Amino acid sequence: MNDPRKIAARLAEIAKERGISQKQISETSNIRETTISRIFTGKFAANSAYLCRIADAVGVRIMFDCDCG
């Protein structure tokens, strides 16, 4: 699953399950809260750097499949 929108949706689910607000994620990840909202609602396809910072804020790791050749 390397689709950024699916990863973001799953991160949003995990954050909700753990009671972590978008504001808390924003403060921890240093990503604007409006950007977090746009990522979680699928209006913005975040790059891997943003997704990893959000994952760290939520307390999970993301593993990407890589076809390098």
C-alpha positions as MATLAB code, in Angstrom:
seq = 'MNDPRKIAARLAEIAKERGISQKQISETSNIRETTISRIFTGKFAANSAYLCRIADAVGVRIMFDCDCG';
ca = [
       0.000    0.000    0.000;
       2.022    2.967   -1.246;
      -0.937    5.215   -2.062;
      -0.392    8.400   -0.005;
      -4.133    9.006    0.364;
      -4.731    5.510    1.754;
      -1.802    5.861    4.131;
      -3.115    9.238    5.293;
      -6.595    7.818    5.818;
      -5.155    5.015    7.929;
      -3.086    7.490    9.958;
      -6.248    9.522   10.561;
      -8.020    6.369   11.799;
      -5.169    5.524   14.151;
      -5.045    9.074   15.488;
      -8.783    8.978   16.162;
      -8.527    5.572   17.880;
      -5.750    6.903   20.109;
      -7.486   10.196   20.839;
      -4.785   12.288   19.180;
      -6.090   15.540   17.740;
      -4.963   17.170   14.519;
      -3.718   20.066   16.643;
      -1.500   17.699   18.663;
      -0.204   16.111   15.455;
       0.483   19.571   14.068;
       2.441   20.630   17.137;
       4.471   17.408   17.240;
       5.153   17.144   13.500;
       5.625   20.865   12.839;
       3.118   20.665    9.970;
       0.339   23.253    9.857;
      -2.980   22.026   11.197;
      -4.736   23.042    7.965;
      -2.284   20.893    6.018;
      -2.926   17.940    8.346;
      -6.657   18.368    7.725;
      -6.175   18.481    3.949;
      -3.989   15.364    4.080;
      -6.489   13.452    6.249;
      -9.452   14.379    4.040;
      -7.643   13.407    0.829;
      -7.505   16.937   -0.563;
      -3.709   16.870   -0.563;
      -1.514   13.886   -1.415;
       1.343   14.198    1.049;
       4.856   13.122    0.210;
       6.623   10.440    2.224;
       8.406   12.995    4.427;
       5.089   14.490    5.599;
       3.548   11.062    6.109;
       6.524    9.918    8.188;
       6.355   13.035   10.377;
       2.634   12.444   10.933;
       3.263    8.766   11.668;
       5.875    9.711   14.259;
       3.381   12.089   15.885;
       0.778    9.316   16.013;
       3.310    6.779   17.304;
       3.506    4.384   14.377;
       5.953    3.543   11.608;
       5.313    3.420    7.899;
       7.006    0.822    5.747;
       7.072    1.562    2.039;
       7.492   -1.033   -0.701;
      10.306   -0.030   -2.975;
      10.929   -1.412   -6.445;
      14.396   -0.059   -7.033;
      15.327   -1.873  -10.102;
];
